[in-house]
């Protein structure tokens, strides 16, 4: 799920640094570096080197067309899982309510 959150953050602001991504998502800088490296290697994210200030090199992270498709795929899978969990929880609540009503009658 962390990959989805990274893709969502990059989509909303491509000028994020690894440090701001790590801070926003509550992971270490090393873990963010590892995650971004994997996403770049898979062709899901493209890193473009920027020179904002002399002596300072920054990166601009962009979702590739494959990255957009991957975000959609992850979103669909996550939504399906959450809907199944919601249905199971709704059924469990209904069962508990039936048990409580039955115990009141006794």
N, C-alpha and C positions, 0 to 999 in steps of 0.2 A: 504494500500500500504506500510505502514511502516514495516509490518511483512515481506513482500518480500525483502525490503532493508536490514533488519536485517539478513534474511536467506542468502542473497547474500554476505553480509559482512563476516558472519561466514564461509561460504563456501570458500571464498577467503583467510581468515586468522583466523583459529580457536583459535589463541592465543590472540585475542582481549579481552580487559577487558570491563566491562560494561561502564567504563568511556570513553574509546576510541570509542566504538560503539556509545555512546550518542553524543560524539563530532563530529564524522564523519557524523552522520545522523541529527544533529541539534536538538536533543531532550534533555530534562533534564535527569539527572541520575536516578531520581525517576521513570520517565516514562519508561526508558530503563529497569530498574529492573522489573517493572510491565509487560512489553512486554515479556521479557525473561522468567519470571515466568510462564506466560500463555503458551508460546511455549514449555517450559519444561513439564508443566502439561499435555499438549496435546500429548506429546511424539514426538514432531517434532524436538526438540533440546535436546541433552544430555549434562549435565554439569559434568565435571570431575574435581575433586579437585586436584590441583598441589601444591607442596611445592617447590617454587623456591629458597627462601631464608629463613633462620631461622626467625621466627616471621612474615613472610609474606605468606599469603595464596592467591593463584590465582586460577582462574577457566579456564578450557579449554572447549570451546563450540564446539560441533560437531553436524552436521545434522544427524539425524537418517535416515534409509531408508524411513520412513514415511515423514520425513522432506524434503527429496529430491523430493518425489512425490508431496508434498504440494507446493514446490517451482515451480515445473513444472505446476501444476494446476493453481496457481496464475499467472504465466507467460502467459499461454494460455488465461486466462480470460482477463488479462490486454491487451494483443495483440489484441484480438477480439474487445474490447472496443475502443482501439486507432484506429484500422482500420475503425470501423464504424464512429468514429468522423472524420477521414480523408476523408472518402467518403462524409459525410455530408458537410464538409467544401469545398471540391472540387465542389460539386453541387451548393453550395451557391456562390462560386466565379464565376462559369460559369453563373449563373443567373444574378449576378451583371454586368458581362461583357456584357451580352445581353442587359441589361437595358442601359448601357452606350452607346453601339453602336446604340441603338434605339433613344436615346436622341440626339446623334450627327447628325442623319439624319433629325431631326426636325428643 
